[in-house]
Amino acid sequence: MVTLQTVQANGITQRFAEAGEGPLVVMLHGFPESWYSYRHQLHALAQAGYHAVAPDMRGYGGTDAPEDVRQYTYMYTAGDVVALTAVLGADRFVVVGHDWGSPVASYVGLFRPDLVRGVALLSVPYLPRGDTDVLTALTEALGPNNYQVFFQEPGVAEKLFEADVRKSVLAWLIGISGDAPETTRLDDIDADSALPDYSAQPLPEWLSEEDVAYYTTEFERTGWGGALKWYRTSRVNFELLAPWRRARLVTPSLFVAGDRDPVVNWPGMQVMIENLQDLSMPNLTKAVLLEGCGHWVQQERPDQVNELLLEFLSALPA
């Protein structure tokens, strides 16, 4: 049984879902999601004898959304995870991250290897801090009208997404899934862009009306501002991460993604994924691309992801 809890940790109220008892596994979601994106994993891990926890990240759901954009850097978001696990009384834990949750999980592993037994990354691999910030690098790869540039100006993307929240939720969930009619382009978006409208189409098998309603209700209540602040920390993160330039993630790790994920298909990304063990994740146990799957890997292919996670967890030292 999954229950929702709230605690005070790292100076904010954090809401999290939890199920089961045993070794702690913390699962971090990305944009635009919530704890709910791990609904299938919470049950599977609990049944396998783990204490499965999925927080709403700061800015989302029932967790606080600070106004100051600087409070969304990895120093704060990784700190949220460490503080939450301390409240839960865990000396050691495994961290799983999807989308924005993936770099947070990676940096928790980098910052606190004394606490982290393993790191599993979904959709976004760990790529070390290099000599160029992510926003600049992405603009060089995708052009000046890419989605992350569009997200930088406060209020602009919020206005677009909040005009019709259900339509916006469907545009993201279906638009970059393996069920999208074609691979969605994220390199040409501006304030006048029309979001793709999937409202009249049947939902893919992995997505129910209940799922869409949950996400829609959450973003209607909170707005999109907190979620979008994550994108406005790119250059601040780059400055703060200078001590970890070229740092490799030495914790035992797993990477799983869909081969139709736009992130996987960014210029140069597939070559980097093929060489993760040499480039950034020397103790990578497995890198898996799921055929026909898009960005929402743990939702689109829950059984396969659960199997891979449980295999990874069972092989970690006690």
N, C-alpha and C positions, 0 to 999 in steps of 0.2 A: 504493500500500500504506500502510495506517495503522499507525503504531507508537506504543507508549506509552513515555514518558520521564519521569524525575523529576529535578528540580533543586532546589537551595536558592535561594530568592529571597524577599526581604522578610521574612526571619527564619523562614520555614517551608519545609517540603518541599512542593513543588507537583508534582502529576502532570498530564501533558497528553498528548493525542493529537496527532499531526502527520502531514501527508502533503504531498508535492509540494515544489517549489522555486520561488522567485520572490518578488514582493512579499508582505509578511506580512499575513495576515488572521487576527485573533484572535476567536474565537467563545465567548461567555460564556453558560452555561446558567442555568436558574432552579430553582425548587422544584416537585416533588422529583425532580431529574434528575441528570445527570452529563455528562461530555464526550460520552457516547454519544448524547445527543439530537441531536448534529450529525453523526451517522454518514454521512448522505446528502450533507451539504454538504462534508465533508472530501474525499470522493472527487471530487465535481464541481469544486470549486475547484482541487484538485491537477491534475486533467486540463486545466483551463483555464490553467495556468501560474502558480498562486499557491502560496505557502507557507501552508497552512491549519493552524491550531493551535486546539485546543479543550481548555482546562484543566478539571480538576475544581476548582470553586471551593472556597475554604476551608470546612471542615465537611463536605465530600463526598468520596466515593470514596477515591482514593489520596492526596489532599492532606490536610495536617494539619488538625485540628479543635481550635483553642485552647479552653480551658475558659472564659476570661473573655469574657463576652458583648460587652464593649466593643470587643473585637478583631474584630467583625463589622461595624463601621461602614464607610461609604463611604471614609473615609480609609485604612482598611486594605485593603478589597477592591479599590479603584481602585489602591492602591499595589502590590497583588499583580500586577496587569496590567502596570503600568509596569516593575516589577522583572523580571517574566518576559520581557518584550520586550527588556530590556537584556541579559539572559543570552543571549537568542537573537541578539543583535548587530544588532537592527533600529533604524535611526535614525527611521524613519517606519512607520506601520502603519494599517490600517483595523480598526475594532473593531465587532463585531456582538454584540448582546445580546438575549436572550429572557427574559421574565418578570423575575425579580430581576436577571438579567444585563443587562437593558435600562437601569435607572438606573445600574448600575455603568458600562456603556459610555458613557452620557451624561455622567457625571461625569469619566470619563477624558478625554473630549473637552473638558469645561469646564476641568478642572485643568491639562491638558497639550496645549493646541492646537498647540504646537510639534512634537508627536510624531504627532498624529492627522490622517490624511488624510481620513477620512470615518467616519460613524457610521450603522450600520443597526440599527434597533430593531424587534423582533418582539413582537407582542402587547401590549406596554406602551409607550405614547408617552412622550416626555420632557415632564414637567410641572414647571416651576420650583418651587423652594422658595418657598412663600407665607407667610402669616401663621398657619397652622394646621398642626400636624404630621399626617402621613398617617393615623396610628391614630385620632386625633380626627375628622378629616375623614371617614374611612371609617365610623366609628361613627355620625356624623350622617347619612350617606347610607344605610347598610344596617341600622342599629340596633345595640343593645348586645350582641347574640348573634352578631355576624359572626365569621367564621373567624379573623381576625387578633386579635381580643380573646381568643378561645379559646386561641390559640397562646401567649399571654403568660406563663402560669403554668408554670414549669419542671416537667417530668415528667408533666403532664396529657395533652397531645397525644401525647407520646412513648408513654405507656402504651397509648393507643388504637391508634396506628399499628403498634406493635411486637407487639401481640397476634397479628396475622396479617398478616405483611408483604406477601405476595402479594396478598391481598385489598385491602390499603391501596393498593398500587401500582396495581391495576386501578381502584379507586375514583377515584383522581386522573386516571389516563391516559384512561380511558373516560368518567368522570363529567363532565369539563369539555371533552370533545372535541366535534366536530361530529356524532359518532355516538351521543351520549347520547340516551336516549329523549325527554328534554325538557331545557330549559336548567337546569342545576344551580344550586340556590340556595345561596349561601355566607353567607346572613344569619341562619341559625338553626342553630347548632351548639353543643353543650356536651359535657361529659364523659360524659353518658349517651346521646349520639347513636349511632345505628347507621350504620356506613358502608354505602353501597349495595354490594350483592354482585353482581359481574358474573362470578363464577367459573364459573358453569354456562353462560354465554352464549358464542356464537362471538365470536372477536376481530374487530374491524374490519380491513379490508384493509390498513391502513397499519401495523398492529401485529402482530408475530409472537410465537409462543411463545418464540423465542430472545430477543426484545426484553424481554418480561416477565421472563424468567429472569434476564437481565443486571441489570435494575434491582432485582429481588427479592434476588438474591445480594449486591449492593452494600449495600443497606440492612439486610439480615440481619447483615452483617459490621460495619457502622459504627454501626448504630442511627440514629435520627432526630434526635438532640439537636443535632448541628452544624447541620443544615439548618434546624431551627426557631429557632436563635439569631438568624438573620437578621431574623426578625420582632420580636425583642425589642430592636432597636436604633432603633425608629422615633423616639422622642423625643430620644434622644442624637443621632441624625443631624440632627434638626431644629435642635438647638442648634449643632452643629458647622458646619452649612451657612449660618449667618447671613450670612457675607460674600457668598454667592451668591444672596441673596434676589432674586427676579424675574430672575435671569440667564437670558439666552437662549442656546441652543446654536447657535453661528454656523457650526460645521463643516458641510460638505455632508452631508446626511442622507437616510435612507430610512425609511419606516414601513410595515410589513406586518402585518396581523392577520386573523383570521377573524371573519365577521359573527355567528357563534354563540358567540363567546368571552364568558364571563360578565364579564370585565374590560371589554370593549368595551360591554357592556350595563349597566354601572353607571349610576346616575342622573347625567345630565349629561355622560357621557363621550363620547357620539357627537357632541355639539355641539363639545366641545373638539377632537376628532379632525378635524372639518370645518374648524376654524380654527387648526390647529397652526402654520401658517406665520406667522400674525399673532401668536399667543400665545407661542410658545416656540421654533420651529424655522424661522427666517427663510430658511435655505438648504435647506429641504426640497425634494428633487427629485421625490418621488412619495409619495403615501399610498394604499395599496391595501387594500381589505377583500375577502377571498376568500370567495365565497358558499358557505354550507354548512359552512364550516371552523370548528373550535373553537379552543381555547387552544394546542394543540401544533402550531403552524402549520408549522414546518420539518419535523416528522415526518408530519403529516397530508397535507401538500401539498408534498413535497420538490421535485418538478420545477418547480412554479410559483415556489417560493421561490428555488430555485437560479437560475432564469432572471432573476428580479428582482435578486438579488444580483450576478450577473455583469454585468447591464446597468448597475447602479449603479457597480460597480468599474471597468468599462471607460470610464465617462464621467468619472472623477476625474482631475485633473491628475497627471502623472507625479510 
